[in-house]
Amino acid sequence: MGTGDLSEAPKHPGFSFIKPKGTRKWVIILILIFLAGLVLYRGYALTQKKSSAQRVKRGEIPVQVSPAVTRKLIYSLSLTGDIAPLMQVDLFPKVSGYLKRIDVRLGDSVPRGKIIAEIDRTEYLQKVREAEAKVAQARAQLEEIQTGTRIEELRQAEEAVKQAKSRFENARLQRQRMEALYQRGVVSKKEWDLADMEFSVAEAQLGSNREHLKLLREGARQEVREASQAKLREMEAILAQEKIRLQNTRIEAPFSGEISRRHVDTGALVSPSTPLISLVHTETLKAVANIPEKDIPLLRLGMKAEVQTESFPGKTFEGKIVQISGALDLATRTIQAEIYIPNPQRLLKPGMFAKVQVVLSEKPQALVIPRYAVLEEEGSRVIYIVREGQAFKRKILTGFEQDTFVEVLEGVSEGEQVVIRGQESLRDRSMVRIIEGS
């Protein structure tokens, strides 16, 4: 049996050799795969190492640069505000009465001095006539006093003086004779006293007649003339006042403008507290600009300003500073400036919202760099300059700013390359690589 088993073995000669041969094949395949992977891995690692070394060698911080240039620089302030009329008033009558007529409508343009409305004048005209009559009466009285006495009255007074003087002379002579007779004892004391009394009466009459003649020749006393003159002046003042009241029945436009509102109609009973119309001056408008305290030294009368509104996009209206306040607003630390804007075509309307740009200074030659190149560090302003592949930090002193540009007073020379993008990642003497960008 055992011999039979041995004799059957040669009948399957391939059984013991097929398994070892397949295993070797798969082992060889795995080894080749492993070697190929190892080669690829080492090649990739070497490439990355070379790339890293190349980046370190070249700085590897990408930046964009722009040169410092000289150009015209305009320093201006951008402000906002409302457009207002140069002048605006509500017209009130100065006297009371019924409105006889009103000759304007909403939106009408009126010149200065145009009669806008009129109050019934009948009562005021009558008062003027009464005052004129009183003035005429007072003037006549004064003229009578200033003209003096009539010739007939003066002649009569002169004649009375002559007669009184004659009586006086007769009484004087009679007194002298009676005095001599009384001293010789020819006449009594009673007769002497009678002659003396007649002399005194004649003397008094002569003095009275002379004084009357003097008054007639000189005219009325000074105080009488002054009282008459004062009365005339009083009547003339009343007349002038009544004429003014009559004139005030007509309401005139105090300036040229447009009727923005009409409050009453013809026939209304009006008084000095009744508004008639609202008048606005629109040929020239104004805008109020609040100038910061730091810019006050640059502010001057006559400076130009550009005004834009949403109603007219892309259109710029020219204006200029005409008025400047004398004191600052303590709440905002600003000073007010009024900008007058010519409006001959009446395109702008009061109440429009406006953007105002006030030009405070112009420099035809200013060294400037882009605004976004500047960094703030510990209260100082710094930039980075690129030279020979390195970035160098510099402190700068800036001046005016306009839009996207900043004036540099110290720290940069014309033509130097200033980092405008990527500077946040830089340090002094960092290696950089300049790239193009929009």
C-alpha positions in Angstrom: 0.0 0.0 0.0 2.7 2.2 0.8 4.3 1.4 -2.5 1.1 2.3 -4.3 1.0 5.7 -2.8 4.5 6.4 -3.9 3.8 5.2 -7.4 0.8 7.6 -7.7 2.7 10.7 -6.9 4.4 11.1 -10.3 0.9 11.3 -11.9 0.6 14.9 -10.8 3.9 16.5 -11.5 2.6 20.2 -11.7 0.8 20.3 -8.3 3.9 21.0 -6.1 5.4 23.8 -8.5 2.3 26.0 -9.6 1.7 27.8 -6.2 5.3 29.0 -5.6 5.6 30.4 -9.1 2.4 32.7 -8.8 3.5 34.1 -5.4 6.8 35.3 -6.8 5.1 37.1 -9.6 2.8 39.1 -7.2 5.7 39.9 -4.9 7.7 41.3 -7.8 4.7 43.5 -8.9 4.3 44.9 -5.3 8.0 45.7 -5.1 7.9 47.5 -8.4 4.9 49.5 -7.3 6.6 50.5 -4.0 9.8 51.6 -5.8 7.8 53.7 -8.3 5.9 55.4 -5.4 9.1 56.1 -3.5 10.6 57.7 -6.6 7.6 59.9 -7.2 7.5 60.9 -3.5 11.1 61.9 -3.5 10.8 63.8 -6.7 7.8 65.8 -5.3 9.6 66.5 -2.0 12.6 67.8 -3.9 10.5 70.0 -6.1 8.7 71.6 -3.1 12.1 72.1 -1.3 13.5 73.9 -4.4 10.4 76.0 -4.7 10.5 77.0 -1.0 14.1 77.8 -1.3 13.4 79.9 -4.4 10.6 81.9 -2.6 12.8 82.6 0.4 15.5 83.7 -1.8 13.2 86.1 -3.7 11.3 87.6 -0.6 8.0 86.1 -1.5 5.8 89.0 -0.3 3.9 90.2 -3.3 3.2 94.0 -3.3 2.0 96.7 -5.8 3.8 100.0 -6.0 3.2 103.5 -7.4 5.7 106.3 -7.9 5.6 109.6 -5.9 4.7 112.3 -8.5 4.3 116.0 -8.7 0.9 117.4 -9.7 -1.6 120.1 -9.1 -3.4 119.6 -5.8 -6.6 121.2 -4.8 -7.6 121.2 -1.1 -11.3 121.4 -0.7 -14.1 120.6 1.8 -17.1 118.5 0.8 -20.2 119.6 2.7 -23.9 119.1 2.5 -26.8 121.5 3.2 -30.0 123.0 2.0 -30.3 125.7 -0.6 -32.1 128.8 0.7 -33.3 132.0 -1.0 -31.0 135.0 -0.6 -34.0 137.0 0.8 -37.4 135.8 2.0 -40.2 137.8 3.6 -43.9 137.7 4.4 -45.4 141.0 3.4 -47.8 142.6 6.0 -49.8 145.8 5.5 -48.9 148.8 7.7 -52.5 150.0 8.0 -55.9 148.4 8.4 -58.7 148.3 5.9 -60.5 146.3 3.2 -58.2 144.9 0.5 -59.2 146.7 -2.7 -57.0 144.6 -5.0 -54.1 142.1 -5.1 -52.4 141.9 -8.4 -50.1 138.8 -8.1 -50.6 135.0 -8.2 -48.6 132.1 -7.0 -45.3 131.8 -8.9 -45.4 135.3 -10.4 -42.1 137.1 -10.8 -42.2 140.7 -9.6 -39.6 143.5 -9.9 -38.6 145.7 -6.9 -41.1 148.4 -6.3 -44.1 146.8 -8.0 -47.4 147.4 -6.3 -48.6 144.0 -5.1 -51.8 145.0 -3.3 -53.8 148.0 -2.3 -56.1 148.8 0.6 -59.2 151.0 0.2 -57.9 154.7 0.4 -61.1 156.7 0.9 -60.8 157.2 4.7 -57.0 157.9 4.5 -57.4 160.4 1.7 -60.0 162.4 3.7 -57.7 162.6 6.7 -55.0 164.0 4.5 -57.4 166.7 3.3 -58.3 167.6 6.8 -54.7 167.9 7.8 -53.9 170.1 4.8 -56.7 172.5 5.9 -55.3 172.8 9.4 -51.8 173.4 8.0 -53.2 176.2 5.8 -54.9 177.8 8.8 -51.8 177.7 11.0 -49.7 179.1 8.2 -52.1 182.1 7.8 -52.0 182.9 11.5 -48.2 182.9 11.5 -48.0 185.1 8.4 -50.4 187.6 10.1 -48.2 187.8 13.1 -45.0 188.1 11.1 -46.4 190.7 8.8 -47.1 193.0 11.7 -49.6 196.0 12.2 -51.4 197.5 9.3 -50.4 201.0 8.2 -53.7 202.6 9.4 -53.2 201.2 12.9 -49.6 202.5 13.0 -50.7 206.0 11.9 -53.4 206.1 14.6 -50.9 205.1 17.3 -48.4 207.7 16.2 -51.1 210.4 16.4 -52.1 209.3 19.8 -48.4 209.7 20.9 -48.3 213.3 19.6 -51.5 214.2 21.4 -50.3 212.6 24.6 -47.0 214.5 24.3 -48.8 217.8 23.8 -51.0 217.2 26.9 -47.9 216.3 28.8 -46.1 219.6 27.9 -49.2 221.6 28.8 -49.5 219.8 32.2 -45.7 220.3 32.8 -46.0 224.0 32.1 -49.1 224.3 34.2 -47.4 222.5 37.1 -44.5 224.9 37.0 -46.7 228.0 37.1 -48.8 226.6 39.9 -45.7 225.7 41.8 -44.4 229.3 41.6 -47.7 230.8 42.6 -48.0 228.3 45.5 -44.6 229.4 46.8 -45.7 233.1 46.7 -49.0 232.2 48.4 -51.2 233.2 45.5 -52.9 229.8 45.1 -53.9 227.2 47.7 -52.4 223.9 48.4 -55.3 222.1 46.8 -54.8 223.9 43.5 -51.2 223.0 43.5 -52.0 219.3 44.2 -54.5 219.3 41.3 -51.9 220.7 38.8 -49.3 218.1 40.0 -51.8 215.3 39.6 -52.7 216.4 36.0 -49.0 216.4 35.2 -48.6 212.8 36.5 -51.6 211.6 34.5 -50.3 213.2 31.3 -46.9 211.7 31.9 -48.4 208.2 32.3 -50.6 208.6 29.2 -47.6 209.6 27.2 -45.6 206.6 28.3 -48.4 204.2 27.6 -49.0 205.6 24.1 -45.3 205.4 23.3 -45.1 201.8 24.5 -48.1 200.9 22.3 -46.5 202.5 19.3 -43.3 200.6 20.0 -45.1 197.3 20.1 -46.9 198.0 16.9 -43.7 198.9 15.2 -41.8 195.8 16.5 -44.7 193.4 15.9 -45.8 190.6 18.2 -43.7 189.4 21.1 -41.2 186.6 20.5 -43.0 184.0 22.5 -46.2 184.7 20.5 -44.3 184.2 17.2 -42.7 181.0 18.5 -46.0 179.6 19.7 -47.5 180.2 16.2 -44.5 178.6 14.5 -44.8 175.6 16.8 -48.4 175.2 15.9 -47.6 175.3 12.2 -44.9 172.6 12.6 -47.4 170.4 14.5 -50.0 170.6 11.8 -47.3 169.9 9.1 -46.2 166.8 11.1 -49.7 165.5 11.3 -50.1 166.1 7.5 -46.9 164.2 6.8 -48.1 161.3 9.0 -51.4 161.1 7.2 -49.7 161.2 3.8 -47.5 158.3 4.9 -50.6 156.3 6.1 -52.2 157.0 2.7 -49.0 155.8 0.9 -49.0 152.7 3.1 -52.3 151.6 1.6 -50.2 150.4 -1.4 -48.0 147.4 -0.6 -44.8 147.3 -2.8 -42.3 144.5 -3.4 -39.2 145.4 -1.3 -37.0 143.4 -3.7 -37.3 141.5 -7.0 -38.4 137.9 -6.5 -41.1 135.3 -6.9 -44.4 134.9 -5.1 -44.1 131.7 -3.1 -47.4 132.0 -1.3 -50.6 134.1 -1.4 -52.6 134.3 1.8 -55.6 136.6 1.1 -57.9 137.6 -1.7 -59.6 140.9 -2.7 -62.2 142.2 -0.2 -60.6 140.7 2.9 -60.3 142.9 6.0 -56.6 143.1 6.8 -54.5 144.6 9.5 -50.8 145.0 10.3 -50.9 141.4 11.7 -52.4 139.9 8.4 -49.8 138.3 6.0 -50.6 139.1 2.4 -48.0 137.2 0.3 -44.7 135.4 0.8 -41.9 136.8 -1.5 -38.6 135.0 -2.2 -35.5 136.2 -4.1 -34.5 133.4 -6.4 -32.2 135.1 -8.9 -29.4 134.5 -6.3 -29.6 131.7 -3.8 -27.4 130.8 -0.9 -26.1 127.7 0.9 -24.6 127.7 4.4 -21.4 125.8 4.9 -20.0 124.8 8.3 -16.2 125.1 8.1 -14.1 123.1 10.7 -12.0 125.0 13.1 -8.7 123.7 11.6 -9.5 125.1 8.2 -10.5 128.6 9.3 -7.1 130.1 8.6 -7.6 129.1 4.9 -11.0 130.6 4.6 -11.3 133.9 2.6 -14.1 136.0 1.2 -14.6 135.4 -2.6 -13.4 131.8 -2.5 -15.0 129.5 -5.2 -17.5 126.8 -4.4 -19.1 124.1 -6.5 -22.7 123.1 -5.9 -24.4 119.9 -7.1 -28.0 118.7 -6.5 -29.8 115.5 -7.0 -32.3 117.3 -9.3 -29.5 118.0 -11.9 -27.1 115.1 -11.7 -23.7 115.8 -13.4 -24.4 119.6 -13.5 -22.2 121.9 -11.4 -23.3 125.3 -10.3 -20.7 127.9 -9.4 -20.8 129.9 -6.2 -18.5 131.9 -4.0 -18.2 132.7 -0.3 -19.7 136.2 0.4 -20.4 136.2 4.2 -18.4 134.7 7.1 -19.6 134.5 10.7 -17.5 136.2 13.3 -17.7 133.5 15.9 -17.5 129.7 16.2 -20.4 127.4 17.1 -19.3 126.0 20.4 -21.3 122.8 19.9 -19.7 121.9 16.5 -16.5 123.9 16.6 -17.3 125.2 13.2 -17.8 128.6 11.6 -20.6 129.4 9.2 -19.9 130.7 5.7 -22.7 131.8 3.3 -22.2 130.8 -0.3 -24.0 132.8 -2.9 -25.1 130.9 -6.0 -26.2 132.8 -9.1 -29.4 131.4 -10.5 -30.4 133.4 -13.6 -32.3 130.6 -15.2 -34.2 129.7 -12.0 -33.1 126.1 -12.2 -32.3 125.8 -8.5 -35.2 126.0 -6.1 -35.1 126.9 -2.4 -35.2 123.8 -0.2 -33.2 121.6 -2.6 -30.6 119.4 -0.9 -27.1 120.2 -2.2 -23.6 118.9 -2.1 -21.1 121.7 -1.7 -17.4 121.6 -2.4 -15.4 124.6 -1.1 -12.0 125.1 -2.6 -9.7 126.3 0.3 -6.3 126.1 -1.4 -4.6 125.2 -4.7 -1.0 124.1 -5.2 0.2 123.9 -8.8 3.2 121.8 -7.8 2.7 119.3 -5.0 4.5 116.0 -4.3 1.7 113.4 -3.8 1.2 109.7 -3.2 -1.9 107.5 -3.2 -3.9 108.0 0.0 -4.1 104.2 0.7 -0.3 103.9 0.8 -0.2 105.6 4.2 -0.3 103.6 7.4 -1.0 104.9 10.9 1.5 103.6 13.6 1.7 105.0 17.1 0.5 108.4 16.1 2.8 108.7 13.1 2.1 108.2 9.4 4.4 105.7 7.6 4.9 104.3 4.2 7.1 101.6 2.5 9.5 102.4 -0.3 10.7 99.6 -2.5 14.3 99.6 -3.6 16.3 96.6 -5.1 13.7 94.1 -4.0 13.4 95.4 -0.4 10.8 97.4 1.4 12.0 100.3 3.6 9.8 101.9 6.2 9.7 105.7 6.3 7.9 108.2 8.5 6.3 111.0 6.5 4.9 114.5 7.1 1.7 115.1 5.1 -0.1 118.2 4.0 -3.3 118.6 2.0 -5.4 115.7 0.9 -7.5 115.5 -2.3 -9.7 112.6 -3.3 -7.3 109.6 -3.4 -4.0 111.6 -3.1 -2.0 112.9 -0.1 0.6 115.6 -0.2 3.9 114.6 1.3 6.0 117.4 2.7 8.8 115.3 4.1 10.0 111.7 3.8 9.6 110.9 0.0 11.3 112.1 -3.1 9.8 112.3 -6.6 9.9 109.1 -8.5 10.4 106.7 -5.5 8.3 103.6 -5.6 5.7 103.6 -2.8 3.9 100.4 -1.8 0.2 100.8 -2.3 -1.0 97.3 -1.7 0.3 94.6 0.6 2.0 97.0 3.0 0.1 95.6 5.9 2.3 92.4 5.8 5.6 94.3 5.5 8.3 95.0 8.0 11.3 97.2 7.6 13.7 95.6 5.0 11.3 92.8 4.0 12.0 91.1 0.7 9.2 91.9 -1.7 8.1 90.9 -5.2 6.4 93.5 -7.3 3.3 92.4 -9.1 1.0 94.0 -11.5 -2.6 94.8 -10.5 -5.5 96.9 -11.3 
